[in-house]
Amino acid sequence: MVKLNNNVEIPELGLGVYKIGDADVERVVHTAIDAGYRAIDTAWFYKNEKALGEALKTVNINREDLFITTKLWNDFQGYDATIKAFNDSLESLQLTYIDMYLIHWPCPADGLFIETYKALETLYKEGKIKAIGVCNFKEHHLDQLLAETEVIPAVNQVEFHPLFNQKALQAYCESKSIKLMAWSPLMRGGEWLNNADLQSIADQYNKTVAQVIIKWHLQQGRLVIPKSQNDNRIRENFDVFDFELSDEDLAKIDQLNTDERQFRDPDEVKIGDMK
């Protein structure tokens, strides 16, 4: 467990459920819980909040032992729309509170993320959310947010993997007491799971490449939410607490960085252009 800047504790390793369909959610959740996961990351955009809420009712775990994150979609930015969207997500998830609520993208050209975040602050102060934060915010987005709002984001969830190693952004976030969380932590497509350099490191520890990458994130202080709907991979991705990468191997993985995104640049995302 890791303490956020408001002393709320979050598991450092959680399960992402992007693109997991309703028919698979309950199985995936049970596999994850049985493997040891206690944090699950969803979003309105993933279209599975309701299925996740149903699945959570079937697990034999106390609510306070789970950490559920969901996110506000771009189309609902703005103060009043954010309040409504949050309440809709809360109803879909069938929960009395959400552990963490995040703005999914800044959409800076639309100029709404400040009033959107102020709605999150209201919900946070009302006790409906344990922690609030953002996704895909660059330094200049955070500069503006910190200057114009009251509650420092607990988390900034961003694309972060060996090919796109945002160490400068992580250092910035740490200087502001914001925890960085990696999405797409294993990179898109899986082709890098066959990388010779990564495989060589994995062989040293009798682990898989995916396990090595997850450990690289954790040892460098990032929260991480690998996504899978394969039962074996879900278990494998959590089996990373019995080894430590050497400083040399951490550096080798750092050197794979190409500063190339696999997904959208946050400065270019606008309300309504992602469906």
C-alpha positions as CSV (number, residue, x, y, z in Angstrom):
1,M,0.0,0.0,0.0
2,V,1.1,3.5,-0.8
3,K,-0.1,6.7,1.0
4,L,-1.4,9.4,-1.3
5,N,-0.9,13.1,-0.4
6,N,-4.1,13.1,1.6
7,N,-3.1,10.0,3.6
8,V,-5.5,7.7,1.8
9,E,-3.9,4.4,1.1
10,I,-3.9,2.8,-2.4
11,P,-2.5,-0.5,-3.6
12,E,0.6,0.1,-5.8
13,L,-0.5,-2.5,-8.3
14,G,-4.1,-2.7,-9.6
15,L,-6.1,-4.1,-12.5
16,G,-7.1,-2.1,-15.5
17,V,-10.4,-3.2,-17.2
18,Y,-10.2,-1.1,-20.4
19,K,-12.2,-2.9,-23.2
20,I,-13.2,-5.8,-21.0
21,G,-16.7,-6.6,-22.1
22,D,-19.7,-7.2,-19.7
23,A,-19.6,-11.0,-20.3
24,D,-16.1,-11.2,-19.0
25,V,-16.1,-8.7,-16.1
26,E,-17.2,-11.0,-13.3
27,R,-14.8,-13.7,-14.2
28,V,-11.9,-11.2,-14.5
29,V,-12.8,-9.6,-11.2
30,H,-12.9,-12.9,-9.3
31,T,-9.6,-14.0,-10.8
32,A,-8.0,-10.8,-9.8
33,I,-9.4,-10.8,-6.3
34,D,-8.3,-14.4,-5.8
35,A,-4.8,-13.5,-7.1
36,G,-4.5,-10.7,-4.5
37,Y,-5.6,-7.5,-6.4
38,R,-7.5,-5.0,-4.3
39,A,-7.5,-2.0,-6.8
40,I,-9.6,-1.9,-10.0
41,D,-9.4,0.9,-12.5
42,T,-12.3,1.6,-14.8
43,A,-13.9,4.6,-16.5
44,W,-17.2,5.8,-18.0
45,F,-15.5,5.5,-21.4
46,Y,-14.8,1.7,-20.9
47,K,-18.6,1.1,-20.8
48,N,-18.3,-1.5,-18.1
49,E,-19.0,0.4,-14.9
50,K,-22.4,-1.3,-14.4
51,A,-21.0,-4.8,-15.0
52,L,-18.2,-4.1,-12.6
53,G,-20.7,-2.9,-10.0
54,E,-22.6,-6.2,-10.4
55,A,-19.3,-8.2,-10.1
56,L,-18.2,-6.4,-7.0
57,K,-21.4,-7.5,-5.2
58,T,-20.3,-11.2,-5.8
59,V,-16.9,-11.0,-4.2
60,N,-16.3,-12.0,-0.6
61,I,-14.2,-8.8,0.2
62,N,-15.2,-5.9,2.5
63,R,-15.9,-2.7,0.5
64,E,-13.3,-0.8,2.6
65,D,-10.6,-3.3,1.5
66,L,-11.2,-2.5,-2.2
67,F,-9.9,0.6,-4.1
68,I,-12.2,1.5,-7.0
69,T,-11.2,4.2,-9.5
70,T,-13.3,5.6,-12.3
71,K,-12.9,8.6,-14.6
72,L,-14.9,11.5,-16.0
73,W,-15.2,11.3,-19.8
74,N,-14.3,14.4,-21.9
75,D,-17.9,14.9,-23.1
76,F,-19.0,15.7,-19.5
77,Q,-16.5,18.4,-18.6
78,G,-17.9,21.5,-17.0
79,Y,-19.0,21.9,-13.3
80,D,-22.7,20.8,-13.5
81,A,-22.1,18.1,-16.1
82,T,-19.3,16.7,-14.0
83,I,-21.5,16.4,-10.9
84,K,-24.2,14.6,-12.9
85,A,-21.6,12.3,-14.6
86,F,-20.1,11.4,-11.2
87,N,-23.5,10.5,-9.8
88,D,-24.3,8.4,-12.8
89,S,-21.0,6.5,-12.4
90,L,-21.7,6.0,-8.7
91,E,-25.1,4.6,-9.5
92,S,-23.7,2.3,-12.2
93,L,-21.1,1.0,-9.9
94,Q,-23.7,0.6,-7.1
95,L,-21.4,2.1,-4.5
96,T,-21.9,4.6,-1.8
97,Y,-18.5,6.3,-2.5
98,I,-15.7,6.0,-5.1
99,D,-12.1,5.7,-3.9
100,M,-10.7,7.8,-6.6
101,Y,-12.2,9.9,-9.4
102,L,-10.1,11.3,-12.2
103,I,-10.5,13.7,-15.1
104,H,-9.8,11.4,-18.1
105,W,-8.1,14.0,-20.4
106,P,-7.4,17.8,-19.9
107,C,-8.8,18.8,-23.3
108,P,-7.0,22.1,-23.0
109,A,-8.4,23.7,-26.1
110,D,-11.9,23.5,-24.6
111,G,-10.9,25.4,-21.5
112,L,-13.1,23.5,-19.0
113,F,-10.7,21.4,-16.9
114,I,-10.5,24.0,-14.1
115,E,-14.2,24.2,-13.5
116,T,-14.4,20.4,-14.0
117,Y,-11.8,19.9,-11.3
118,K,-13.6,22.3,-9.0
119,A,-16.6,20.0,-9.2
120,L,-14.4,17.1,-8.2
121,E,-13.3,19.2,-5.2
122,T,-16.9,19.7,-4.2
123,L,-17.6,16.0,-4.4
124,Y,-14.4,15.3,-2.4
125,K,-15.3,17.7,0.3
126,E,-18.8,16.0,0.5
127,G,-17.1,12.7,1.2
128,K,-18.3,11.0,-2.0
129,I,-14.7,10.5,-3.2
130,K,-11.7,9.5,-1.1
131,A,-9.2,11.0,-3.5
132,I,-9.3,13.1,-6.7
133,G,-6.9,13.5,-9.5
134,V,-6.3,13.7,-13.2
135,C,-5.1,11.7,-16.2
136,N,-2.9,12.7,-19.1
137,F,-2.0,16.1,-17.7
138,K,1.4,17.5,-18.8
139,E,3.4,19.9,-16.6
140,H,1.8,23.0,-18.1
141,H,-1.7,21.6,-17.5
142,L,-0.8,20.9,-13.9
143,D,0.8,24.3,-13.4
144,Q,-2.5,25.9,-14.3
145,L,-4.5,23.5,-12.2
146,L,-2.4,24.0,-9.1
147,A,-2.6,27.8,-9.5
148,E,-6.4,27.9,-9.8
149,T,-7.7,25.1,-7.5
150,E,-7.4,24.1,-3.9
151,V,-6.9,20.4,-3.6
152,I,-3.6,19.0,-5.0
153,P,-4.4,16.0,-7.3
154,A,-3.5,12.8,-5.6
155,V,-2.6,11.0,-8.8
156,N,-1.7,11.8,-12.4
157,Q,-2.4,8.8,-14.6
158,V,-0.4,8.9,-17.8
159,E,1.0,6.7,-20.6
160,F,4.2,5.4,-19.3
161,H,6.2,2.3,-20.5
162,P,9.8,1.5,-21.5
163,L,9.3,3.2,-24.9
164,F,7.8,6.3,-23.5
165,N,9.6,7.0,-20.2
166,Q,8.2,10.2,-18.8
167,K,10.8,10.6,-16.1
168,A,10.7,14.4,-16.2
169,L,7.0,14.4,-15.7
170,Q,7.3,11.9,-12.8
171,A,9.9,14.1,-11.2
172,Y,7.6,17.2,-11.6
173,C,4.7,15.3,-10.1
174,E,6.8,14.1,-7.2
175,S,7.9,17.6,-6.5
176,K,4.2,18.6,-6.1
177,S,3.3,15.5,-4.0
178,I,1.3,14.0,-6.9
179,K,1.7,10.3,-7.4
180,L,2.3,9.1,-11.0
181,M,0.3,6.1,-12.2
182,A,1.2,4.3,-15.4
183,W,-1.4,3.3,-17.9
184,S,-0.5,1.0,-20.8
185,P,2.4,0.0,-18.6
186,L,3.3,-3.0,-20.8
187,M,3.0,-1.1,-24.1
188,R,0.5,-1.6,-26.9
189,G,0.3,-4.8,-28.9
190,G,2.6,-6.9,-26.8
191,E,5.4,-7.1,-29.4
192,W,7.9,-5.7,-26.9
193,L,7.3,-8.7,-24.7
194,N,9.6,-10.5,-27.2
195,N,12.3,-7.9,-26.9
196,A,15.7,-9.6,-26.6
197,D,17.1,-7.1,-24.0
198,L,14.0,-7.5,-21.9
199,Q,13.9,-11.2,-22.3
200,S,17.6,-11.4,-21.2
201,I,16.7,-9.5,-18.0
202,A,13.7,-11.7,-17.4
203,D,15.7,-14.9,-17.7
204,Q,18.0,-13.8,-15.0
205,Y,15.1,-13.6,-12.5
206,N,13.2,-16.6,-13.9
207,K,10.3,-14.2,-14.6
208,T,8.4,-13.1,-17.7
209,V,9.1,-9.8,-19.5
210,A,5.7,-8.5,-18.4
211,Q,6.7,-9.2,-14.8
212,V,10.0,-7.4,-15.2
213,I,8.3,-4.3,-16.7
214,I,5.8,-4.2,-13.9
215,K,8.6,-4.5,-11.3
216,W,10.5,-1.7,-13.1
217,H,7.5,0.6,-12.6
218,L,7.0,-0.4,-8.9
219,Q,10.7,0.0,-8.0
220,Q,10.8,3.4,-9.5
221,G,7.8,4.6,-7.4
222,R,5.0,4.4,-9.9
223,L,1.5,3.1,-9.3
224,V,0.7,0.6,-12.1
225,I,-2.5,-0.8,-13.6
226,P,-1.8,-3.5,-16.2
227,K,-4.9,-4.6,-18.1
228,S,-5.7,-8.2,-19.0
229,Q,-8.7,-10.4,-19.3
230,N,-6.6,-13.6,-19.5
231,D,-6.8,-15.4,-16.2
232,N,-3.2,-16.7,-16.4
233,R,-1.8,-13.2,-17.2
234,I,-3.9,-11.6,-14.5
235,R,-2.2,-13.9,-12.0
236,E,1.2,-13.6,-13.6
237,N,1.1,-9.8,-13.5
238,F,0.5,-9.8,-9.8
239,D,3.3,-12.3,-9.0
240,V,6.0,-9.6,-8.8
241,F,6.6,-9.3,-5.1
242,D,9.3,-12.0,-4.7
243,F,12.2,-10.4,-6.6
244,E,14.0,-7.1,-7.0
245,L,15.6,-5.8,-10.2
246,S,19.2,-4.6,-9.8
247,D,20.1,-0.9,-10.4
248,E,21.9,-2.0,-13.6
249,D,18.8,-3.8,-15.0
250,L,16.6,-0.8,-14.1
251,A,19.0,1.4,-16.1
252,K,18.9,-1.0,-19.0
253,I,15.2,-0.7,-19.2
254,D,15.4,3.1,-18.9
255,Q,17.7,3.1,-21.9
256,L,14.9,1.6,-24.2
257,N,13.1,4.9,-24.1
258,T,12.5,6.5,-27.4
259,D,10.2,9.4,-26.2
260,E,7.6,8.2,-28.7
261,R,3.9,8.0,-27.6
262,Q,1.9,5.1,-28.7
263,F,-1.4,7.0,-28.0
264,R,-2.7,10.5,-28.3
265,D,-0.9,13.7,-27.2
266,P,-3.0,15.2,-24.5
267,D,-2.6,18.7,-26.0
268,E,-4.3,17.5,-29.1
269,V,-7.4,15.8,-27.5
270,K,-10.6,17.8,-27.7
271,I,-14.0,17.2,-26.3
272,G,-16.0,15.1,-28.7
273,D,-13.2,13.8,-30.9
274,M,-12.7,10.4,-29.2
275,K,-15.5,7.8,-29.3
